């Protein structure tokens, strides 16, 4: 049985139908890359899966529990979020707090953890993403890549069952992308379950065990990296890949 499954996820913003009945299954240890052009519904799908957006309809099955994704209670959302983490495009760090405070704050405030224990775990998380020399730096003193690594440390410190990444390198200068992808590569090797919206196709090809291509609010094609990148069946998938390789 899958660790996490969503069925029939639909979402509309006014007259625009953004998700048209998405089914997605996530097994423990999966690294799933979600590809597609802007406006295909990729980010909205992730946000609905972590209840940052409320789906209009759909079912989630997580750790054997079933939830109505539209009528879910705040308590159930809170319970699900204790098992998940979300890494945003734009870091979402507190600008007036150090890297260490950004990582430890949630443990202390939301999880009511002992401060010394929270700081110990937060230092370990920052060490894991290569920032052992940046505990006391504020966001403005860090590069974009370092800020995103702080955001990843904040995600992994909770030891989540799954991490959602929403285009985690899209705000970075090209020379900084590699350091963030390197951290994500290490997480994948460690067995972390990840769902990643990304335009980094070479990364998706080398790290994922499952690749999904979305267009117009639907999953057009899914399979292994070999299935998608070398043997895509759908014309829209082929066009997307061709246009990407032309640009890169």
N, C-alpha and C positions, 0 to 999 in steps of 0.2 A: 504493500500500500504506500502511496506517495506521502511524503511528510507534509506537503502543502499542495492544495489543488484549488483552482477557481474555475467556476463553470458559468457560462452564460452572462459574462460581465458586460453590462451596457451602461453607457454614460453619454448624456447629451448636455451641451451648453447652449441654451436658448434653442435656435433652430438647427444647430450643428450637431449631428450625431457623431461623436468622437470614437466611441467603442460600440461595436455592433454584435456583441455576443461572443466574448473571448473565452476560450477554454485553455487552461494552462496547468500543467502538472510539474511539480518540483520534487525531486527525490533528494534525500540527504546526500550531501557532497556534490550535487550538481553545480556546474558553473554554466549558467544560461546567458548567452548574449542575445539581446533583442535589437535587431537592425531595422532600418527603414528611414525614409525621407522625413523631414520636418513635417509635422501635421498628420503623421500616420497613426498617432495614438499611443506611442511607446511610453512617454512620460506619464500620460494620464493613467495608463494601465498600472504602472508602478505605484503611483500615488493612490489609486483606488485599492491596491493590494495592501497598502499600509494605512489606509483610511485617512490620508491627508486630503483626499477627495471622497465624497460619499457616492458610491455607484448608484445608478437608478434601479438596477436589479442585478442579481447574481448571487451565487452561493460560494462560500469559502469553506473548505475542510482543512483544518490545521491541527496536527497532532491528534487526529481522530475525532475532533469536535467539529460540528457543522454550524455555520453562521450565515444568516441572511445579510448580505453585504449592504443592503439599503436600510433595513430596520434594526441593525445591530446596536446593542446598548453601549453606553460610554464605558461601562465596567469591562465588557468583553473587548472593546477596542484597547483599553489600557492593558488588559491581560495579554492580548496578542502582541502589543508593542513591547512588552517585557521580553519577548522572545525574538524580536526583530530589531534591525537598525537600518537607518536610511542615510546615505551619503549624497548630499546635494551638489549641483553644479557649482554653486557659489559659496561653498564652505560653511556658511551660516555660523561663524564663530562670534563669540562675544568680543567686541573690539577692545573693551576695557579690562579684559582678563588675560592672564598669561596662558601659554599652551597648557601647562599643568592644571590651571584652574578651569580651563575650557573642558578638559577631559574629566576632571574629578567632580565638577559641580553637580552633574546629574546624579552621580552616585550618592553624594552627600544630601542633596535637597530632595530629589525624587525617590531615591531608594532608601533614604534614612540610614546610610551606611556610616559606621564610625569613620571620622575624618582621617585618622592615621592609616586605616586600612584602605580607604578610597585613594589616598595619595600614593600608597605603595602600588596598588593595582594600576593607577594612572601612569606612574613612571614606567612600569613594565610595558604598558601599551605603547607609550611614546618610544621606548627603547626598540620595540618590535618594528616600528615604522621608521627607524633610523634617526630619531630626534632626541637622543639621550643628552645632547649638549644644548638643547633649546627649551628646557622646562620653563625657564623664567622669561622667555621672550614673549612680547605681545604680538598680535597679528600684524601690525604695521611694520614690525621688525623682521618679518618672515617673508620669503618669496611665496608666490602663488602655490608652487608645488609643495612647499613646507606647510602652508596653511591647509592644503587639502590632505596632507598626511596627518595633521592634527585632527582633522575631521574624521579620518579613517580610524585613528587611535580612539577617538571618542566613541566610534561605533563598536570597535572590537572589545573595548573594556567591559562591556556588558555581557560578553560571551554569548552573543545572539545565535539562534539556530539558523537564521538566514539574514544576509545583508543585501539591501537594495541599493544599487549605485545608479544615479541618474546623470549620465554623461559626465563622469567625474573629471574628465580632462578637457572639457570643451572651453573652459575659461582660461586655460593655461597657455603661455607662450610655448612654441614648439620644443624648445630645449628643456622645458620642465616636465613635459608629458611623460618622458621615460621613467623618471623617478617614481611617479605615482603608479604607473603601470607595473613597475618592478615590485612595489609593495603588494599590489593586487595579485600579481603572479605568485608571490610567496604565500599569500592567503589561500589561493587556489590549491597550491601544493600541500598546504597544511590540512586540507579537507573542508575548508569553510564553504558552506552553501551560499551561492551568490547569484543574484539576477541583475544583469548589467545592461543598461541602455547605453550604447556606445557607437561612435563613428570610427573607432580604431579597428579597422577590419583585420589587420594582421594580428593584432592582439586577440581579437575574438577567435580567429582561426587557430591560434596556437594554444590558447588557454581553455576555451570552452569545451564541454563535452556535448552541448546542445546549442544550436543556433536557431533563432526564430526571425523570420522576415515579416514585417507588418506593412500594410498599406491600406489607406481608407478605413481605418478602424477595425481591420480584420487581420488574423494571421493567415498570410498567403501561403507560406511554406515553412516547414520546420524539419530539422534533422541533425545529423552530426555535422561538424565543420566540413568534412569531405563531401557529404551530401549536398550541402548548400554552396560551398565555394568551388567545387569541381564538377558537380553533377546536378546543378539546379534544374528543376523540371519546369517551373513556372516562368513565363516570359517576363513578368514584372520583376522577379528576382534577378533574372539575367540582366535586364536593363539597368537595375540599380547597381549591381556589381560592376557592370561595364562603365557606367558613368563615374563611379567612384575611382576605378583604376585609371580612367582618363585624366581625372583631376589630380591624382596623387603622383 
